Structures are given as structure tokens and as C-alpha cells.
Amino acid sequence: MDGSGKRVGVVISLDGWAVQSATRIASVGAHVVVVTTAIASPRAPITLTSTYVGARDIDTQVTRLLQQPAGVSFEQREVRLVSVIGDDRNDCLADHLDALLSTLIDLGFEPSTRIEGPRPLPEPMPQSIFISEKRGTPPAEFPRERRRPRWLRR
């Protein structure tokens, strides 16, 4: 795992309006899958992280961490028919999104999710664009204009 996981193209809508969100999935070894979704909406600023641990002959254990303005909650339980083995871990993603939908319904929203292709992250800026990022000096593209002292201007 590279620390960030693979970005999954999940579109989340609240009451018919799409909200800005990011969902990532990562495998940690052969028996652990982590799925996290962050919703960046002032109406529902929520982060849900689900960790799945399992093997072939046992039920999968899921641990969920829900962070929201009302507080932080933690849940552990067994889930059947959720495979973490192999390359196809869509069961984990589907279970995670079901838990997210349940949470949003409990908060009074009419949520929906749709899986699309992964949305690319915006390209990083090649150079900082704000003066404050350069500790008070303007960027090189905008050289300071040399002004004449007032007593020389006429």
C-alpha cells in the first residue's frame, strides 16, 4: 500500500444533489482491505473508514470509524459473504457504501451512490501562487516594479 490507496469513482448525492467526496480502497497484505470515504459538504461533513480482515475459512471482521460533527463512533462486527481474498474486493466496497448510506439516512438525508470510473486528482501547481506560500516574497513571474521615490517623481 502506498499510503493513499486507489481512488474509486463514487458519486454521492444528498437529496438529489451531488456532493464533493472522495473514496479510496487499499489492500494491506492478503487479508486486509481498507475503504474510506470523506464527504466535503457543509451539510454532511462525514468521514467513514471501514477495515475488513478475513481469510477463506472464517467470517470477515469489519471495524468502522465514523467521524462527524456530532462526534466519533466506532463499531466492530462480523459480516458474511464479504470476501477480502483475491483481486476482486467489490464486496468490501459495496458493504462500505451500504453503511455510509445507512448513516446518511439516519441523519435525515435521502442519499444515493453511483460508481463511475475513477476521477483523477487535480494536477499539483508547479509553483506556489500565493505570496504567503513564499514567506512574503512575490512569485518570480511577477517582479516588483521599481518605483521612484516621491521626491523624484514629477
N, C-alpha and C positions, 0 to 999 in steps of 0.2 A: 504494500500500500504506500502511496506517495504522500499521504497526509491529507489529501483533499478528496480522493475518490473520484469516480466517474460521474459526471453531471448527467442527470436524466431529465429529459424534456417533459416535465409535468406542468400542465396549466391548471391553476386553481382558481375557481370562481366563487365569489360570495354574493349571494342574492342576485345572480346573473351578471356580475361584473368581475372581470379577470383582475387578479391582484398580483403584484410582483412577488415572486417566490423563487426559491432555488432548492432543488432536491439532488442529493448525491448518494451514491451507493458505493461501498468499498468492501472487498473481501480481505480478511486478515487471516491468512493461512487457509487450510482446507475446511475448517469447521465453524468459522465466524463470519457473519455478514453484518455490516453496519449501514443503516439507511437514515439519513437526516433530511428534514425539510424545514426551511426557515421562510416564514411569511413576513414580508416587509410592508405590511399595511397598517396604518394607524388604527384601523377598525379592529384588527385582529393580529397584533404583533406576537406571533407564536413561533416557537421552535420545538419540533418533536424529533427526538432521536430514538431509534429502535435498534437494539443489538440482538442478533439471533445467534445462538450457539446450539449446534446439533451434530449428530452422527447418524449413520444408517439405521441402527437398531434401537434408537431411543427417540422420544418426542423432543422436538426443538423447544428450547427455553428462550423466551423473549424478555428483555428488560427495556422498559420505556422511560425516557426522561422528557417531561413536558415542561417547558418554560413559557410563562405568560405573565401579563401584568398582575393577575390575581395571585401569583406565587408559582412555586416549583413543585411538581409532583413526580413520584417515582412509582413504577409498577413492575412486578415480575410475575410471569405465569408461563404455563406450558401451552404450546399450540401444536395441534396435529396437522398433518398434511402440508407442512411448510418445510420445504427442503432447502438446506444450505449446502448440500453436496452437489458437485458438478458445476458446470459453467452457467446453467440456467437457474438464476435465482430470482425469477419473476414472482414466485410465491411470496418471498420476503417483501418485495416492493408492494405487491397487492395488499398484503396484511397491514403494512405500514400505512398505506393510503386509506385503508378502511378505518384504522384507528384515528387518523387525522380527521377524516370526515365525521366520525362519531364525536370527537372533541369539538369540532366546529358546530355541529348540530346542538350539542349541549350548551354552547354559548349563544344559541338563538339564531344562527345563520342558516341559510339554505345553500349548502356548499355543493360543489361538483368538482371532479377532477377529470383531466383528459391527458393521456400520454401522447406526446409528439416526439419528433426527433430531438436530440439534444440541442439546446440553444447555446451558441458559442458565447464565451465570456467576452466582454469588450476588450479591445486591444489596449495595452497599457500605453500611457502617454510617453513619448520618447524623452520629453524633458518637462520638468515641472512648469506649470503655467501660472502659478500664484507666487507673488513676490514673497509671501510669508514662508513658502517652502524653501526659499533660498536665503533665509535668515536676513531679510530686509533689503537684499540687492535685487534689482530688476533682472529679468532674463537677458541673455546675451543678444537676442534678436531685437531688443528694444533699448538701444544705447541711450543714455541720458543726453539730452540736448544741453550743450554748454551755453549757459546764459551769461550775458554780460552783466556786470554789476550795474545797479541802478544809476549810479553817478556817471557811468559811461554811456548809458542809453540816451539818445536824443535824436 
